[in-house]
Amino acid sequence: MRNPQLEYQRQSVMNASPVKLIIKLYDLAIQASYSENEKKLRDILSTLINGLNFDHEPAAQLFNLYRYCQELAREERYEEIREILEPLRDAWEESASQVPMQNGTLS
């Protein structure tokens, strides 16, 4: 029998828009910083880096911020990581709320 909570989480990810997935990654990274889980945090930051599209202007700046956060994680400077990631996460959330939705997906 499948775990209902895991199934719910899986469906939540499968049905999420790309912006919502980015927000989820930020949430996971912030949680990892609170639990001081360096490996998980660096893995999530690597996922964010790998998802960057350098055809768009902010990608280079985000790349530099994510790499800097990876370095901070190596140095166990988790509060500084949160000071960087939390405002970015909020900006993505605000952006997601302003994007018109059509049939539950981004248009």
N, C-alpha and C positions, 0 to 999 in steps of 0.2 A: 504494500500500500504506500502511495506517495505521501510525503509530508505536505499537508495543506499550506503551511506557511511558505515552504520553499516553492511550491507550485504557484502561489500568489505572487511571490517575488519574481519568478521566472516570467510569468505573464505580464507583470508590470514592466519589466525590461523589454520584452518582445513587442509590446504595444506602445512604447514611449517614442516620442519624436526625437530627432537627433539633439535638439537643444535640451530636452529633458534628460537625455542620457548624459550629456555634459554636466548638467546640474547634479545628477546622481553621482558622477565621478568626483565632483567637488565635495559633495557630502561625505563620500567614503574617505577621501583624502583628509578632510577636516577631522572626521572620527578617528582615523589612524593617527593623526597628530596628537589628539587628546589621549589616546591609549599609548602613545609613544612607540608605535610599531613602525620602525624605520623601514623594514623590508616592504611591508604592505604599502606604505606611503610612497616609497620610491617606485614601486610597481605601478601604482595608480598614476603617478606623474609621468612615467614612461608611456602609459596608455594615452594620456592627454597629449604628449609630445607626438606620438605616432599618428594621432588623429588630426594633426594640424594640416591645413591646406595653405601652402605658401604662395598660392595665387592671390591670396587676400592679405591686405596690409597688416592687420594686427598679428598675424601668425609669427613673425619674427620676434615681436615684443613678448608674446606669450611663450615662445620657445625659450627666450632668455629668462623669463620669470620662473618657468617650470624647472629649468636647469639649476637656477639659483636655489630654488626650494629643495631640489635633490641634494645640493651641497649642504644646505642648512640641516637637512635630515641626517646626513652623515655626521654632522657636528652636534646632533641632538638639540637643535635650537627650534623646538616645536612651536613655541609661542610666536616667534617671528614668522614661521610658515603660516600660521593661522591669520596673522595680521595681513599677509599678502593674499591668501586664498579666500578668506571670508568676504571681502569686498568684491572680488572677482565673481564669486558664486552669486552674490546678491545682484550684481550687474547682469549676469546671465538670466537670473530669475526674472528681473524686471524686463529684460528684453523679450523673454518668452511670453510674458503677460501682455506685451504690446503687439505681438505677431498675430495677425488674424488667423483664426482657426476655421477650417472647413471640413466638415464630417469627421471631427476629432483628430485631424492631422494638420500639419503645417501646409499652407497653400503656397 
